[in-house]
Amino acid sequence: MAVTFARGFNAAGVAAGIKKSGALDMALLQSSQTGVAYPAAMVGTQNQMCAPSVTRNRRVLAETGGFVQAVLVNSGCANVATGAEGVAENERMAEQAAAVIETIPEHILTASTGVIGVRLPMAKIEAGITKLGQRGSAESFAEAIMTTDLVPKTAQIEFSLGGATVRIGGACKGSGMIAPNMATMLAFLTTDADISPKALDAALRRAVDVSFNCMTVDGDTSTSDQCIILASWYADHETIEEPEGTEFETFVAALSEVCITLAKKVARDGEGATKLVTVEVTGAPSDADAKQVGRTIAESPLVKTALFGNDPNWGRLMMAAGRAGVTFDPDNASATLAGIEVFKNGVPAVFDKAAASEAMKADEVLVTVDLGAGDGKATFYTCDFSYEYVKINAEYTT
C-alpha cells in the first residue's frame, strides 16, 4: 500500500492529459478525515530557481504551524520560470483541490515536476483535480508522479513505538537531475504516529540527511525538489512533542530506513542506469569529510563511465577522492571495487582485472575507499553513466 500503508490516508492518480503519452499525470494524497488537518513537514530544494509550489509550501507550513490535509501533484510540467502567471496558477491548483475535498486552500500543499519554462495547462489541471476527488489507489499515485522514471518507487515499514504499532509509507519519483541539496526528487511520506509538527520536521531532516542527501545521479539539483511527510495520529501512543528521547530516535530510525530504501531505488533507476552503485567512505577526518569524498566519487563522470564499462580503473576513484578538498595521506589510503581490493596503502594492489571487470557487471556494485585519516564515515548512493543517459537528456524537450 506504500503511501497509504499508514492508517488515515487516501491517495489517487489520474490521467489529465498533461503528458502527451496519455500516462497518469496528476496525483492527490490526503487525510481520510474530511476537513481535518494534521502535522506535516517539508524539505525543499536549495536551487534558487525554484518552483512556485516550493515557495508556497514553505509559506503555508509556516503560517499553519505545520498542519495540512493534502498534497496535490502534477507531473509533465514543472511550472518553473513562468512568472506571475505560474504563481497564480499554482495557487489556483490549491484552491480547486480544496473545494473538491472540502477544506481550505491553506491546508493544501502542491508539487509540480517536468519540463521547465512551460505554463500549466489549467483546463486539464482543473479537470484532473475533479477526477482525483473520486478516490483511487496508492499504486496510481506512485505512477502519476513519475516523469522519466522507468518504475514506480515505494517503501513502507511497520514497527513498535511506545507500545503501539506504527506505520510509515512512501512513494517518490526521480531519475535524472538528481543531486544532494534536498530534496533530489519528489518524495511523499505518511505516518500514523502521534507526533508534533516540530518533532516531525526534525525527524524528516535527520532522515533526509542520510538518504536523499546521500544520493546522486548526475550532480544537478532540480528546481522542483520536495520531500513532504504527513502524520495522521492514528497510532495509540504518547505524543512525541519534542525532537528528543527514545521514542523520537526510534521514529527517526524507521523513517530513515524508508527514505534510504527510496533513495536507493532512485539511484538504481537513474536515467539510462544499468546498476546501483553504493560508495562507502571510511577513515575520513570527520563524517562531513567522508560525505564530501563520497559525493565527489559518486558524481565523477569518469568514475561513472568506468562503472558503466565495467572497467576496474581504481585511478579514477582515487583521483576523485584526492580532489574532494579533504586532507588525507595517500600512502594510508585503500580502495575496493565490487569486493576486490584494487588499491592498498598508496599503491596498486595485485588483482585479476578480468575477474574484477566481471564482478562489476552485477546489478549492484559496492565501492569502498578508506582514507586512513580518522574515524569519519559516510555512504552515498549513485549509478553509472550510460549511452542512454546522454540520449535521454539530449532529446528531453525535442
Sequence and secondary structure as in RCSB ss.txt:
>XXXX:A:sequence
MAVTFARGFNAAGVAAGIKKSGALDMALLQSSQTGVAYPAAMVGTQNQMCAPSVTRNRRVLAETGGFVQAVLVNS
GCANVATGAEGVAENERMAEQAAAVIETIPEHILTASTGVIGVRLPMAKIEAGITKLGQRGSAESFAEAIMTTDL
VPKTAQIEFSLGGATVRIGGACKGSGMIAPNMATMLAFLTTDADISPKALDAALRRAVDVSFNCMTVDGDTSTSD
QCIILASWYADHETIEEPEGTEFETFVAALSEVCITLAKKVARDGEGATKLVTVEVTGAPSDADAKQVGRTIAES
PLVKTALFGNDPNWGRLMMAAGRAGVTFDPDNASATLAGIEVFKNGVPAVFDKAAASEAMKADEVLVTVDLGAGD
GKATFYTCDFSYEYVKINAEYTT
>XXXX:A:secstr
 GGG STTEEEEEE  S STT    EEEEEESSTT  EEEEEEE   SS  HHHHHHHHHHHHHTSEESEEEEEE
EE   S HHHHHHHHHHHHHHHHHHHTS GGGEEEEEEEETT    HHHHHHHHHHHTT   HHHHHHHT SS S
S EEEEEEEEETTEEEEEEEEEE SSS  SSS SSEEEEEE   B HHHHHHHHHHHHHTTGGGB SSS   SS 
EEEEEE   S S  B SS SHHHHHHHHHHHHHHHHHHHHHHHT TT   EEEEEEEEESSHHHHHHHHHHHHH 
HHHHHHHHTT   HHHHHHHHHTSS    GGG EEEETTEEEEETTEE    HHHHHHHTTSSEEEEEEE SSSS
EEEEEEEE   HHHHHHHHTS  
